[in-house]
Amino acid sequence: MQTSLSLQHLIRKPAVISKETPLLIMLHGYGSDENDLFSFAEELPGELLILSVRATYPMQPYGNAWYAIHWDNTNGKFSDDKQAIESRDRIANFIDEAVEEYGVDRNNVNLLGFSQGSILSYAVALSYPEKVRNIIALSGYINQEILKPGYENKDFSNLDFYCSHGSQDQVIPVEWARKNKPFLEKLGIKNQYSEFPVGHGVAPQNFFEFKSWLEKRI
């Protein structure tokens, strides 16, 4: 576990790190931790420097969250958008720290997020498009309430999204995820959307599809 930067993280280094090394930052979901997505690391391209980050809010008895979810809200789930915005900006700051600390290519920063981590990947990329390039957004949706005001006037020409969702997802309704593609296309952002016949998780064919997608872009 690396603790020298503002967010704790696990790291997988390539054989050689240079100014051309692409960076991949992993953002886990609600109630999980940095070990979750890191299980993908060994199967991903060897040239990547991979950092799997722990979310900022510890939960009991274990796990972490990027922001609180109030399950007893009358409308079902209710996100603490204030905490989500704080986490959005922490992640954006962490990107700068990581590029500086590890000496990698600041023009080739990639995000991989699941669930809450996916929601924040959308928020970081749409609020700070100059900081990232490729985004793998698994089982998440775009929460417009946590996007930076004026985001729609940003330059999104560098961005490319791979979005996927389980058609049987019982945590985040697939109907929410189906809004992502038209939202991104309205902003002129390159994207791909796939659905898989699973619940709130990543099917093997989902993994191989986003792996292939990423290999072509880094």
C-alpha positions as CSV (number, residue, x, y, z in Angstrom):
1,M,0.0,0.0,0.0
2,Q,1.4,3.4,-1.0
3,T,0.6,6.3,1.3
4,S,2.9,9.0,0.1
5,L,0.1,10.7,-2.0
6,S,-3.2,12.1,-0.8
7,L,-5.1,8.8,-1.5
8,Q,-3.9,5.4,-0.4
9,H,-3.4,3.0,-3.3
10,L,-2.0,-0.3,-4.6
11,I,0.5,-0.1,-7.5
12,R,1.5,-2.3,-10.3
13,K,4.5,-1.0,-12.2
14,P,5.6,-1.8,-15.7
15,A,9.1,-3.1,-16.4
16,V,10.2,0.5,-17.3
17,I,8.6,3.8,-16.4
18,S,9.2,6.8,-18.6
19,K,7.5,10.0,-19.7
20,E,5.6,7.8,-22.3
21,T,4.2,5.4,-19.7
22,P,0.3,5.4,-19.7
23,L,-1.4,5.6,-16.3
24,L,-4.5,3.7,-15.3
25,I,-6.3,4.7,-12.1
26,M,-8.9,2.2,-10.6
27,L,-11.8,3.5,-8.6
28,H,-13.8,0.8,-6.7
29,G,-17.4,0.8,-5.7
30,Y,-19.4,1.5,-2.5
31,G,-18.4,-0.7,0.4
32,S,-15.4,-2.2,-1.3
33,D,-11.7,-1.3,-1.3
34,E,-8.6,-1.0,-3.4
35,N,-8.1,-4.8,-3.7
36,D,-11.3,-5.3,-5.6
37,L,-10.5,-4.0,-9.1
38,F,-6.8,-4.6,-8.6
39,S,-7.6,-8.3,-9.3
40,F,-7.8,-7.2,-13.0
41,A,-4.3,-5.7,-12.9
42,E,-2.3,-8.7,-14.0
43,E,-4.5,-9.3,-17.0
44,L,-4.2,-5.7,-18.3
45,P,-1.5,-4.4,-20.7
46,G,2.0,-4.7,-19.2
47,E,3.0,-1.1,-20.2
48,L,0.4,0.5,-17.9
49,L,1.3,1.9,-14.5
50,I,-1.8,0.8,-12.5
51,L,-2.9,2.5,-9.3
52,S,-5.9,1.1,-7.5
53,V,-7.2,3.7,-5.1
54,R,-9.0,3.4,-1.7
55,A,-12.0,5.6,-1.3
56,T,-11.9,8.3,1.3
57,Y,-14.7,7.4,3.7
58,P,-14.2,4.2,5.8
59,M,-17.3,2.2,6.5
60,Q,-18.2,-0.2,9.4
61,P,-17.4,-3.0,9.8
62,Y,-15.2,-2.9,6.7
63,G,-15.0,-1.3,3.2
64,N,-14.9,2.3,2.0
65,A,-17.1,4.7,0.1
66,W,-16.5,7.7,-2.1
67,Y,-19.7,9.3,-0.6
68,A,-22.6,8.3,1.6
69,I,-25.8,6.7,0.3
70,H,-28.9,7.2,2.4
71,W,-30.9,4.0,1.9
72,D,-34.0,5.3,3.8
73,N,-34.7,8.2,1.6
74,T,-38.3,8.3,0.4
75,N,-37.2,8.1,-3.2
76,G,-35.1,5.1,-2.6
77,K,-31.4,5.6,-2.8
78,F,-30.1,9.1,-2.1
79,S,-26.5,10.1,-2.8
80,D,-24.6,12.6,-0.7
81,D,-23.7,14.9,-3.6
82,K,-21.6,17.2,-1.5
83,Q,-19.3,14.3,-0.5
84,A,-19.3,13.1,-4.1
85,I,-18.1,16.5,-5.3
86,E,-15.4,16.5,-2.7
87,S,-14.3,13.0,-3.9
88,R,-14.5,14.1,-7.5
89,D,-12.0,16.9,-6.8
90,R,-9.8,14.7,-4.6
91,I,-9.5,12.2,-7.5
92,A,-8.7,15.1,-10.0
93,N,-6.0,16.3,-7.6
94,F,-4.7,12.7,-7.1
95,I,-4.2,12.4,-10.9
96,D,-1.9,15.4,-10.9
97,E,0.0,14.0,-7.9
98,A,0.4,10.6,-9.5
99,V,1.7,12.0,-12.8
100,E,4.3,14.0,-10.9
101,E,5.2,11.3,-8.4
102,Y,5.7,8.5,-10.9
103,G,6.8,10.5,-13.9
104,V,4.3,9.1,-16.4
105,D,2.6,10.6,-19.5
106,R,0.1,13.2,-18.3
107,N,-1.6,13.0,-21.7
108,N,-2.3,9.3,-21.4
109,V,-4.3,9.1,-18.1
110,N,-7.0,6.4,-18.0
111,L,-9.7,5.7,-15.5
112,L,-11.4,2.4,-14.7
113,G,-14.4,2.7,-12.3
114,F,-17.0,0.3,-11.0
115,S,-20.4,1.5,-9.6
116,Q,-19.7,4.5,-7.3
117,G,-16.2,4.6,-8.9
118,S,-17.8,4.6,-12.3
119,I,-20.1,7.5,-11.3
120,L,-17.1,9.4,-10.2
121,S,-15.1,8.5,-13.3
122,Y,-17.8,10.2,-15.4
123,A,-17.8,13.2,-13.0
124,V,-14.0,13.6,-13.1
125,A,-13.8,13.2,-16.9
126,L,-16.7,15.6,-17.7
127,S,-15.5,18.2,-15.1
128,Y,-11.8,17.9,-15.9
129,P,-11.5,16.5,-19.5
130,E,-8.0,17.9,-19.8
131,K,-6.8,15.5,-17.1
132,V,-7.9,12.2,-18.6
133,R,-8.2,10.3,-21.9
134,N,-9.9,6.9,-21.8
135,I,-12.6,6.0,-19.3
136,I,-13.9,2.5,-18.6
137,A,-17.2,3.1,-16.7
138,L,-18.6,-0.2,-15.4
139,S,-22.1,-0.4,-13.8
140,G,-22.5,3.3,-13.2
141,Y,-24.4,6.3,-14.5
142,I,-23.9,10.0,-15.0
143,N,-25.0,12.0,-12.0
144,Q,-25.4,15.5,-13.4
145,E,-25.6,17.0,-9.9
146,I,-21.9,16.3,-9.3
147,L,-20.6,17.8,-12.6
148,K,-18.6,21.0,-12.4
149,P,-20.8,24.0,-13.4
150,G,-20.1,25.0,-17.0
151,Y,-18.8,21.5,-17.8
152,E,-20.7,21.5,-21.1
153,N,-18.4,24.3,-22.5
154,K,-15.3,22.2,-22.0
155,D,-13.2,20.6,-24.8
156,F,-14.0,16.9,-24.8
157,S,-12.2,16.0,-28.0
158,N,-9.6,13.8,-26.2
159,L,-12.2,11.7,-24.3
160,D,-13.2,8.2,-25.2
161,F,-15.6,6.1,-23.0
162,Y,-16.3,2.4,-22.7
163,C,-19.5,2.0,-20.7
164,S,-21.2,-1.2,-19.7
165,H,-23.9,-2.4,-17.4
166,G,-25.7,-5.6,-16.4
167,S,-29.2,-5.9,-17.8
168,Q,-30.2,-7.6,-14.5
169,D,-28.6,-5.1,-12.2
170,Q,-30.5,-4.8,-8.9
171,V,-28.4,-2.0,-7.5
172,I,-28.3,0.6,-10.3
173,P,-31.2,0.2,-12.7
174,V,-30.1,-0.5,-16.3
175,E,-32.5,2.3,-17.4
176,W,-30.2,4.8,-15.7
177,A,-27.1,3.5,-17.6
178,R,-29.0,3.6,-20.9
179,K,-29.1,7.4,-20.6
180,N,-25.2,7.6,-20.7
181,K,-24.7,7.1,-24.4
182,P,-27.2,9.8,-25.6
183,F,-25.8,12.2,-22.9
184,L,-22.2,11.7,-24.1
185,E,-23.2,11.9,-27.8
186,K,-25.0,15.2,-27.2
187,L,-21.7,16.5,-26.0
188,G,-19.9,15.0,-29.1
189,I,-17.9,12.5,-26.9
190,K,-16.7,9.2,-28.4
191,N,-18.2,6.3,-26.6
192,Q,-19.2,2.6,-26.7
193,Y,-22.0,1.1,-24.6
194,S,-22.5,-2.6,-23.9
195,E,-25.0,-4.6,-21.8
196,F,-24.4,-8.1,-20.4
197,P,-27.0,-10.6,-18.9
198,V,-25.7,-10.2,-15.3
199,G,-26.5,-8.3,-12.1
200,H,-24.3,-5.7,-10.4
201,G,-21.0,-7.1,-11.5
202,V,-18.5,-7.7,-14.3
203,A,-19.1,-10.7,-16.6
204,P,-16.0,-12.4,-18.1
205,Q,-17.0,-11.3,-21.6
206,N,-17.4,-7.8,-20.2
207,F,-13.8,-7.8,-19.0
208,F,-12.4,-9.2,-22.3
209,E,-14.3,-6.5,-24.2
210,F,-13.1,-3.6,-22.2
211,K,-9.5,-5.0,-22.1
212,S,-9.5,-5.2,-25.9
213,W,-11.0,-1.7,-26.1
214,L,-8.2,-0.3,-23.9
215,E,-5.4,-2.1,-25.7
216,K,-6.3,-0.3,-28.9
217,R,-6.2,3.1,-27.3
218,I,-3.2,3.3,-25.0
